[in-house]
Amino acid sequence: MLTGTGLIIGFIAALVVLFVLIIKLKWDAFISLLVVAIGIGLMSNISVRDLPGVIADGFGGTLAGVGILIGLGIIFGQFLAASGAIEKIASSMINAFGVKRSPIALSATATTVAIPVFFDAAFIILNKLVQSLSIKTKISLATFVAILAIGLIVSHSLIIPTPGPLIVADQTNSDIGIFFIYGLLVAIPATLVGGVLYGRFIGKRIPTGNRLDDVTENLELVDTHSSQKNIPTWLAFAMLALPIVLILSNTVMNLVFVNNPEHIIPTFFALIGDKNAALLISVIVAMFALKPYLIEDTNSVMNQAFNSSGMVLLITGAGGAFGKVVQETGIGDLLINMMQGVNMPVLLLAFLFAQLLRAALGSATVALITTSTILGPMAAELGASPVLLGLAICAGGIGLSLPNDSGFWVVSKFGRLTMMETLRVWSLGGLIAGITALGFIYFLTLFQNVLPGL
């Protein structure tokens, strides 16, 4: 049974084995993740009798959170693609911003959308747009995937009202409004460097090749189909915005009725603004609103979506199972004990604390909550600005997403990237964004005595 440092070495060895199984031996990611989860579980202090239950809980718990979302998201995206809505939106963005500035446009879109919408939901909703933009602009798909994914995770980790930064602000006793403003300021350079600049860099090294051939054929079919009605631009944008607006409505109503949460109005919007309910409503609306513009009948569109969703669901669930086993081994507690004895600048300590937990536990939100619970109440004792300490914690939650993170596989499968490409595009891009965020936080410390709230 591995304990202490041996447990950390075992975790690293498990990742190496996973890479060998998938890359060298060409095993399917679903099988590989389950095998490695069992392996690290057997080497840890998890009871052999309990291990199957832990794996099942991780698999089921992950799909409970994103399973319905993935299924509905694929169906919704298929309707948008089959009706020509995605192509219309992509063309409009290119016309408005130009080919060279389309990455900036997508970056702004990702940052804005991720404030009210969770990472998984936003990535799934917008992934068809990314594919269409890549085809239209001839810019590498990897570039746009990096821009979208990094823009979303930066906002998810830094900008209130997403749960992670909201809890960090509470634990550090920071003013919510001040934390939002500085979180937004820090998010801008992190997204530009980790998403746009790095996305352009890595995109030149990961060509799109033929991975979008099926999307190209669908777009050409939309263009050439003789009976195809041209979808209005306003309707295309309205359909893409519908689930986002529904989810945002719940956030707004919670703020408006903060003193009366049981009122019928916030209760109603809590129902339709739930991410799963919002996508279900959007799919139903799409079935009717987009029907005149479809190149195929509704059943064919549904069947194509069903065919695409099965393996994505299995791999995402297996990633969650792997992550759950790693959490149950106690690696998180071990890292906490190790880091508390390290003597280093407090902001750097907070960043590394959250970063290591992010890598080990596979969840940005869990990493932020755990780190802020430990360090947040100590802000005054550590002599740090509560806001800057909180932002450093949030910056640490951005990068180093590994295969024990179910989001890693969402990016991989929807972004049409191999596992190694996902590490280069998503994991490394997030790390660069997080380091950039930390650098900007240190820049803010130079003006700590003159900037309000710091």
C-alpha positions in Angstrom: 0.0 0.0 0.0 1.4 3.4 -1.1 1.5 6.2 1.4 3.3 9.6 1.7 5.7 10.4 -1.1 5.1 7.0 -2.6 1.5 7.9 -3.2 2.5 10.9 -5.2 5.0 8.9 -7.2 2.3 6.3 -7.7 -0.1 8.9 -9.1 2.6 10.1 -11.6 3.3 6.5 -12.6 -0.4 6.0 -13.2 -0.4 8.9 -15.6 2.6 7.5 -17.4 0.9 4.1 -17.8 -2.2 5.8 -19.0 -0.2 7.6 -21.7 1.5 4.4 -22.8 -1.8 2.5 -23.0 -3.5 5.1 -25.2 -0.6 6.4 -27.2 1.8 3.5 -27.6 -0.5 0.5 -27.3 -3.5 2.3 -29.0 -6.0 1.2 -26.3 -9.3 3.0 -26.2 -9.3 5.9 -23.6 -12.4 4.5 -21.9 -10.8 1.1 -21.2 -7.4 2.7 -20.3 -8.9 5.1 -17.8 -10.8 2.3 -16.0 -7.7 0.0 -15.9 -5.5 2.8 -14.5 -8.2 3.7 -12.0 -8.3 0.1 -10.7 -4.4 0.0 -10.6 -3.9 3.1 -8.5 -6.8 2.1 -6.3 -5.2 -1.3 -5.6 -1.9 0.4 -4.7 -3.5 2.9 -2.3 -5.3 2.5 1.0 -8.7 2.0 -0.7 -10.2 -1.3 0.4 -10.4 -3.9 -2.5 -14.0 -4.5 -1.6 -14.8 -0.7 -1.8 -12.8 0.0 -5.0 -15.6 -1.0 -7.5 -18.0 1.2 -5.6 -15.6 4.2 -5.7 -15.2 3.8 -9.5 -18.9 3.5 -10.0 -19.6 6.5 -7.8 -17.0 8.5 -9.8 -18.4 7.4 -13.1 -22.0 8.0 -12.1 -21.3 11.2 -10.2 -19.6 12.7 -13.3 -22.4 11.8 -15.6 -25.0 13.0 -13.1 -23.4 16.4 -13.5 -22.7 16.5 -17.3 -24.3 13.4 -18.8 -27.6 15.0 -19.7 -25.8 18.2 -20.7 -23.5 16.4 -23.1 -26.4 14.5 -24.7 -28.6 17.6 -25.1 -25.6 19.7 -26.2 -24.7 17.4 -29.0 -28.4 17.3 -30.2 -28.6 21.1 -30.0 -25.4 21.5 -31.9 -26.5 19.1 -34.5 -29.7 21.1 -35.2 -27.7 24.3 -35.4 -25.2 22.7 -37.9 -27.9 21.0 -40.0 -29.9 24.2 -40.3 -26.9 26.3 -41.4 -27.1 28.4 -38.2 -23.5 27.8 -37.2 -22.2 28.6 -40.7 -24.3 31.9 -40.6 -22.9 32.9 -37.3 -19.3 32.1 -38.3 -19.7 34.1 -41.5 -21.2 37.0 -39.6 -18.3 37.1 -37.1 -15.8 37.0 -39.9 -17.5 39.8 -41.8 -17.7 41.9 -38.6 -14.2 41.4 -37.2 -12.3 40.1 -40.2 -10.4 36.9 -40.6 -7.3 38.1 -38.6 -9.4 39.3 -35.7 -11.8 36.3 -35.5 -9.7 34.7 -32.7 -10.1 37.9 -30.7 -13.9 37.8 -31.3 -14.1 34.2 -30.1 -12.0 35.0 -27.1 -14.3 37.8 -26.1 -17.3 35.5 -26.6 -15.8 32.8 -24.5 -14.9 35.1 -21.6 -18.4 36.7 -21.6 -20.3 33.4 -21.9 -18.4 31.7 -19.1 -19.4 34.2 -16.5 -23.0 32.9 -16.3 -22.6 29.5 -17.9 -20.5 26.6 -16.6 -17.4 25.5 -18.5 -18.8 22.2 -19.8 -22.1 23.7 -21.0 -20.4 26.6 -22.8 -17.8 24.5 -24.5 -20.4 22.0 -25.8 -22.7 24.8 -27.0 -19.9 26.7 -28.8 -17.9 23.8 -30.2 -19.7 23.6 -33.5 -19.0 27.4 -34.0 -15.3 26.7 -33.4 -15.3 24.0 -36.1 -17.1 26.3 -38.6 -14.7 29.2 -37.9 -11.7 26.9 -38.5 -13.1 25.9 -41.9 -14.1 29.4 -42.9 -10.9 31.1 -41.9 -8.4 28.2 -42.7 -7.0 28.8 -39.2 -6.0 25.6 -37.3 -8.8 24.0 -35.3 -6.4 23.7 -32.4 -6.1 27.5 -32.3 -9.8 28.0 -31.9 -10.1 25.1 -29.4 -7.4 26.7 -27.3 -9.0 30.1 -27.4 -12.4 28.8 -26.5 -11.3 26.4 -23.8 -8.8 28.8 -22.1 -11.2 31.7 -22.3 -13.9 29.7 -20.6 -11.7 28.2 -17.9 -10.1 31.5 -17.0 -13.5 33.1 -16.5 -14.8 30.0 -14.7 -11.9 30.2 -12.2 -11.6 34.0 -11.8 -14.9 35.8 -12.3 -17.8 35.7 -9.9 -20.6 34.4 -9.9 -19.2 31.0 -10.7 -19.0 28.9 -7.5 -15.2 28.6 -7.2 -14.3 32.3 -7.1 -17.5 33.1 -5.2 -16.4 30.8 -2.4 -12.8 32.1 -2.5 -14.1 35.6 -2.1 -16.2 34.5 0.9 -13.3 32.6 2.6 -10.9 35.5 2.2 -13.6 37.9 3.4 -13.3 40.0 0.3 -15.9 42.4 -1.0 -17.8 40.6 -3.8 -18.0 43.6 -6.1 -14.3 44.4 -5.7 -13.4 40.8 -6.2 -15.5 40.7 -9.4 -13.8 43.8 -10.8 -10.2 42.7 -10.2 -11.1 39.1 -11.3 -12.2 40.5 -14.6 -9.1 42.6 -14.9 -6.8 39.6 -14.2 -8.8 37.4 -16.6 -8.1 39.7 -19.6 -4.3 39.2 -19.9 -4.6 35.6 -18.9 -7.1 34.9 -21.7 -5.1 36.8 -24.3 -1.8 35.2 -23.5 -2.9 31.6 -22.7 -5.7 31.6 -25.2 -5.1 33.9 -28.2 -1.3 34.1 -28.3 -0.6 30.6 -27.2 -3.5 29.3 -29.3 -2.0 30.9 -32.5 1.4 29.4 -31.5 0.2 25.8 -30.9 -2.2 25.9 -33.9 0.7 26.2 -36.3 2.1 23.0 -34.8 -1.1 21.0 -34.8 -2.6 21.2 -38.3 -6.3 20.5 -38.8 -5.7 17.9 -41.5 -8.8 15.9 -42.3 -10.3 15.9 -38.8 -13.1 18.3 -40.0 -13.9 16.6 -43.3 -17.4 15.5 -42.1 -18.1 19.1 -41.0 -17.0 20.5 -44.3 -19.3 18.1 -46.2 -22.2 19.1 -44.1 -21.5 22.8 -44.7 -21.2 22.2 -48.4 -24.5 20.3 -48.4 -26.1 23.3 -46.7 -24.6 25.6 -49.4 -25.6 23.5 -52.4 -28.9 21.9 -51.3 -31.4 23.3 -53.9 -34.4 23.4 -51.5 -32.5 24.7 -48.5 -34.0 27.9 -47.1 -31.4 30.4 -46.0 -31.7 30.9 -42.2 -31.9 34.6 -41.1 -28.9 35.9 -39.3 -31.0 37.1 -36.4 -32.5 33.6 -35.9 -29.1 31.9 -36.0 -27.7 34.2 -33.3 -31.0 33.9 -31.3 -30.8 30.1 -31.2 -27.2 30.1 -30.1 -28.0 32.6 -27.4 -31.1 30.9 -26.2 -29.6 28.4 -23.7 -27.1 31.1 -22.5 -29.9 33.6 -21.9 -31.9 31.1 -20.0 -29.0 30.2 -17.7 -28.2 33.8 -17.2 -31.8 34.6 -16.3 -31.5 32.4 -13.3 -28.4 34.2 -12.1 -30.0 37.6 -12.6 -33.2 36.6 -10.7 -31.2 35.3 -7.8 -29.5 38.7 -7.5 -32.8 40.6 -7.9 -34.6 38.4 -5.3 -31.6 37.8 -3.0 -33.8 38.6 0.0 -36.8 36.5 -1.1 -35.4 33.4 -2.9 -38.6 31.4 -2.4 -40.7 33.9 -4.5 -42.4 32.3 -7.5 -40.4 34.4 -10.0 -36.9 33.2 -8.9 -38.3 29.7 -8.4 -39.6 29.7 -12.0 -36.3 30.9 -13.4 -34.4 28.4 -11.2 -36.2 25.7 -13.2 -35.8 27.1 -16.7 -32.3 28.4 -15.9 -30.9 25.1 -14.8 -28.3 24.1 -17.4 -30.0 20.8 -18.3 -33.4 22.4 -18.5 -32.1 25.3 -20.5 -30.6 23.0 -23.1 -33.7 20.8 -23.2 -35.9 23.9 -23.8 -33.4 25.0 -26.5 -33.6 21.6 -28.2 -37.4 21.7 -28.3 -37.4 25.2 -29.7 -34.8 24.2 -32.3 -36.9 21.3 -33.4 -39.7 23.7 -34.4 -37.9 27.0 -35.2 -35.2 25.4 -37.3 -37.3 22.8 -39.1 -37.8 24.9 -42.3 -34.1 25.3 -42.6 -33.0 21.6 -42.0 -31.3 19.7 -44.9 -32.6 16.5 -43.3 -35.7 15.5 -41.3 -35.7 15.8 -37.6 -35.3 12.1 -36.9 -32.1 12.0 -39.0 -30.6 14.9 -37.1 -31.4 13.2 -33.8 -29.9 9.9 -34.9 -26.7 11.6 -36.0 -26.5 13.2 -32.5 -27.1 9.9 -30.7 -24.4 8.2 -32.7 -21.9 11.0 -31.7 -22.8 11.1 -28.0 -22.2 7.5 -26.8 -18.4 7.3 -26.7 -18.1 10.9 -25.4 -20.3 10.0 -22.5 -18.3 6.8 -21.7 -14.9 8.5 -21.8 -16.1 11.5 -19.7 -17.6 9.1 -17.1 -14.4 7.1 -17.0 -12.3 10.3 -16.5 -14.6 11.1 -13.6 -14.0 7.6 -12.2 -10.3 8.0 -12.4 -10.5 11.4 -10.7 -12.7 10.0 -7.9 -10.2 7.2 -7.2 -7.3 9.7 -7.0 -9.3 11.8 -4.6 -10.1 8.8 -2.3 -6.4 7.9 -2.1 -5.8 11.1 0.0 -3.4 12.7 -2.3 -5.1 16.1 -1.7 -4.5 15.9 2.1 -0.9 14.8 1.5 -0.2 17.8 -0.7 -1.8 20.2 1.8 0.4 18.9 4.6 3.5 19.2 2.4 2.7 22.7 1.2 1.9 24.1 4.7 5.5 23.6 5.7 7.0 25.4 2.7 8.5 28.9 3.3 7.7 31.1 0.3 5.9 34.3 -0.7 2.3 34.0 0.2 0.8 34.7 -3.2 3.1 32.2 -4.8 2.2 29.7 -2.1 -1.5 30.2 -2.7 -1.0 29.8 -6.5 1.0 26.6 -6.2 -1.3 25.2 -3.5 -4.3 25.5 -5.8 -2.3 24.4 -8.8 -1.1 21.1 -7.3 -4.6 20.3 -6.0 -6.0 21.1 -9.4 -3.6 18.6 -11.0 -4.1 15.9 -8.3 -7.8 16.1 -7.8 -8.9 17.0 -11.4 -11.4 19.7 -10.4 -10.8 23.5 -10.5 -13.7 24.1 -8.1 -12.6 21.6 -5.5 -9.0 23.0 -5.7 -10.2 26.6 -5.1 -12.6 25.6 -2.3 -10.0 23.5 -0.5 -7.2 26.1 -0.8 -9.3 29.0 0.2 -10.7 27.2 3.2 -7.2 26.7 4.5 -5.4 29.9 3.5 -8.4 32.4 3.2 -9.0 32.9 6.9 -5.2 33.4 7.4 -5.0 36.4 5.0 -4.5 39.0 7.8 -2.0 36.7 9.6 0.0 36.2 6.4 0.1 40.0 5.8 -1.6 39.7 2.4 -4.4 41.6 0.7 -7.5 39.3 1.0 -8.5 40.2 -2.6 -5.0 39.5 -4.1 -4.6 36.3 -2.0 -8.0 35.1 -3.3 -7.1 36.0 -6.9 -3.8 34.1 -6.6 -5.8 31.0 -5.4 -8.1 31.4 -8.4 -5.2 31.7 -10.8 -3.9 28.4 -9.5 -7.1 26.7 -10.4 -6.9 27.5 -14.1 -4.2 25.2 -15.5 -2.8 21.7 -15.3 -6.0 19.8 -16.2 -4.9 16.2 -16.6 -6.7 13.0 -17.7 -8.2 12.6 -14.2 -10.3 15.7 -15.0 -13.5 14.9 -16.9 -13.2 18.3 -18.5 -10.0 17.1 -20.2 -12.0 14.6 -22.1 -14.7 17.0 -23.0 -12.1 19.2 -24.6 -10.4 16.2 -26.2 -13.5 14.7 -27.8 -15.4 17.8 -28.7 -12.2 19.5 -29.9 -11.3 16.5 -32.0 -7.8 16.3 -30.4 -5.7 13.3 -29.4 -4.7 12.9 -25.8 -1.2 14.3 -26.4 -2.7 17.2 -28.4 -5.1 18.0 -25.6 -2.2 18.1 -23.2 -0.4 20.6 -25.5 -3.5 22.7 -26.3 -5.6 22.6 -23.1 -3.4 21.6 -20.2 -0.3 23.6 -21.2 -2.4 26.5 -22.4 -4.2 26.7 -19.1 -0.9 26.6 -17.2 0.4 29.5 -19.2 -2.9 31.4 -18.6 -2.6 30.7 -14.9 1.0 31.9 -14.7 0.0 35.0 -16.7 -2.8 35.7 -14.2 -0.3 35.3 -11.3 2.1 37.7 -13.0 -0.6 40.3 -13.4 -1.6 39.9 -9.7 2.0 40.6 -8.7 1.8 43.7 -11.0 -1.3 44.9 -9.1 0.7 44.6 -5.8 2.9 47.5 -7.1 -0.2 49.7 -6.9 -1.7 48.2 -3.8 -1.6 51.4 -1.8 -3.4 53.5 -4.5 -5.9 51.1 -6.0 -9.3 51.0 -4.3 -10.2 47.8 -2.4 -6.7 46.3 -2.3 
